[in-house]
Amino acid sequence: MEIRSKNPVLSRAKSDVRDSSRSYVTGVTASFSGIALKSGILLAIIFGISLFIFANLETLAPILGPILVIAMIVGFISVLIATFSRSMAPVFTIIYAICEGVTLGTLSALVELAYPGIVFGAIVITFVIFGFLLVAYATGIFKVGLGFRKFFLTALVSILFFYFIQWILSLFHIYIINPNNFGLMIVISIIMVIMASFSLMIDFDDCRNAVDYGAPKSYEWYLSLGLLVSIVWLYTEILRLLLIIARYTRDR
């Protein structure tokens, strides 16, 4: 089975496997259990660091700003290195998880201070959606075909282009989206949650394709990284949606 993916992490895996002598199929190959274990480790790192920041927010407050900026930059660089360097993928995937723990922990703690309970709600909803999508994909209710992937990629590029134009116009104090338009903000936020969910479904399909194709064991880190990026994206979009609703409810 051919691996078809727009995910750069998994496209890299496909290229390396195809260029090999196909000895991977008879050797140690990627497995669902291995992917699940590594994904669990990465999520545990994020949760652990986030909880530490929650517990020590007042003490860490003076240095959180610079640390947050550094974590975001290092996290972005780590994804690039993990994607294009197979030998360094395990190390930089873990570094990415650490950076995301700092980033999400800081942002979530600040949101929780303003709106108590909203972070727990976002976490619960994220994993409910994750579980639903996993079951739906595993049972064949939702299927990821080439058409689905093309639609997702087209929609994602369009959204990124729209936000880029919005950013350029904002430099001249021109705004396409009125942040005070509650209805529009809700619709946009829901669309982004759906997009993150679609990304997660594609990751599930990529994992299955990689396992069926006989990708080497080391690519479990690539696959886990892809899943982690989608889960983080889904969580942040859900948190943003709940934050919009909370602000509207409080201002009424």
URGIMO-V248542 format. One record per backbone hydrogen bond with DSSP energy under -1.0 kcal/mol. CO is the residue of the C=O (numbers start at 1). NH is the residue of the N-H. E is the energy in kcal/mol with one decimal. If there is no record, write none. Layout:
((CO NH E) (CO NH E))
This chain:
((7 11 -2.6) (8 12 -1.8) (9 13 -1.2) (10 14 -2.3) (11 15 -2.1) (12 16 -2.2) (13 17 -2.3) (14 18 -2.4) (15 19 -1.9) (22 25 -1.0) (28 217 -1.5) (31 35 -2.2) (32 36 -2.7) (33 37 -2.4) (34 38 -2.3) (35 39 -2.5) (36 40 -2.4) (37 41 -2.1) (38 42 -2.3) (39 43 -2.4) (40 44 -2.3) (41 45 -2.0) (42 46 -2.0) (43 47 -2.7) (44 48 -2.8) (45 49 -2.4) (46 50 -2.4) (47 51 -2.7) (48 52 -1.9) (49 53 -2.2) (50 54 -2.4) (51 55 -2.5) (52 56 -1.5) (56 60 -2.6) (57 61 -1.4) (60 63 -1.7) (60 64 -1.1) (63 67 -1.9) (64 68 -2.8) (65 69 -1.9) (66 70 -2.4) (67 71 -2.8) (68 72 -2.1) (69 73 -2.0) (70 74 -3.0) (71 75 -2.4) (72 76 -1.9) (73 77 -2.3) (74 78 -2.5) (75 79 -1.9) (76 80 -1.6) (77 81 -2.4) (78 82 -2.9) (79 83 -1.9) (80 84 -1.9) (81 85 -1.7) (88 92 -2.4) (89 93 -2.4) (90 94 -1.6) (91 95 -2.1) (92 96 -2.1) (93 97 -2.0) (94 98 -2.3) (95 99 -2.5) (96 100 -2.6) (97 101 -2.1) (98 102 -2.0) (99 103 -2.7) (100 104 -3.1) (101 105 -2.0) (102 106 -2.2) (103 107 -2.5) (104 108 -2.7) (105 109 -2.0) (106 110 -2.1) (107 111 -2.2) (108 112 -2.7) (109 113 -1.8) (110 114 -1.3) (111 115 -2.9) (115 118 -1.8) (117 121 -1.7) (118 122 -2.0) (119 123 -2.4) (120 124 -2.5) (121 125 -2.5) (122 126 -2.2) (123 127 -2.1) (124 128 -2.0) (125 129 -2.6) (126 130 -2.4) (127 131 -2.4) (128 132 -2.5) (129 133 -2.8) (130 134 -2.3) (131 135 -2.4) (132 136 -2.8) (133 137 -2.5) (134 138 -2.7) (135 139 -2.2) (136 141 -1.6) (136 142 -1.7) (137 140 -1.0) (145 149 -2.0) (146 150 -2.4) (147 151 -2.4) (148 152 -2.5) (149 153 -2.6) (150 154 -2.6) (151 155 -2.7) (152 156 -2.8) (153 157 -2.6) (154 158 -2.2) (155 159 -2.4) (156 160 -2.6) (157 161 -2.4) (158 162 -2.3) (159 163 -2.6) (160 164 -2.0) (161 165 -2.4) (162 166 -2.5) (163 167 -2.2) (164 168 -2.3) (165 169 -2.6) (166 170 -1.9) (169 172 -1.6) (169 174 -2.2) (170 173 -1.6) (178 181 -2.3) (180 182 -1.3) (181 185 -2.4) (182 186 -2.3) (183 187 -2.1) (184 188 -2.5) (185 189 -2.3) (186 190 -2.5) (187 191 -2.2) (188 192 -2.0) (189 193 -1.9) (190 194 -2.3) (191 195 -2.3) (192 196 -2.3) (193 197 -2.0) (194 198 -2.5) (195 199 -2.2) (196 200 -1.7) (197 201 -2.0) (198 202 -2.2) (199 203 -1.9) (200 204 -2.1) (201 205 -2.1) (202 206 -2.5) (203 207 -2.4) (204 208 -2.2) (205 209 -2.6) (206 210 -2.5) (207 211 -2.3) (208 212 -2.8) (209 213 -2.3) (210 214 -1.1) (210 215 -2.6) (215 30 -3.2) (216 219 -1.9) (217 220 -2.0) (218 221 -1.4) (219 223 -2.5) (220 224 -2.5) (221 225 -2.2) (222 226 -2.3) (223 227 -2.1) (224 228 -2.6) (225 229 -2.5) (226 230 -1.8) (227 231 -2.5) (228 232 -2.7) (229 233 -2.2) (230 234 -2.7) (231 235 -2.6) (232 236 -2.4) (233 237 -2.1) (234 238 -2.3) (235 239 -2.8) (236 240 -2.1) (237 241 -2.2) (238 242 -2.6) (239 243 -2.1) (240 244 -2.2) (241 245 -2.1) (242 246 -2.6) (243 247 -2.5) (244 248 -2.2) (245 249 -2.5) (246 250 -2.3) (247 251 -2.1))
